[in-house]
Amino acid sequence: MEQLTAGLAIGLGAIGPGIGIGLIGMKAVEAIGRNPDAQSKILPAMLLGMAFAEAIAIYALVIAFTK
């Protein structure tokens, strides 16, 4: 039963960040495509947003390992 709860914790905990990272990347590429000169401002903000979203998935992984 512990394996099921750990699997659910990481599985469900990775869905949101996965979708979020995909949306962040999609909109950043779209913005750079519209205005290539803004790449130097968009790229750092995109990477920071992706890092924060990935941190949520890492928290889910830690919770899955502690079960």
PyMOL commands that set and color helices and strands:
alter all, ss='L'
color gray80, all
select helices_A, chain A and resi 2-34+36-66
alter helices_A, ss='H'
color red, helices_A
deselect
rebuild
show_as cartoon
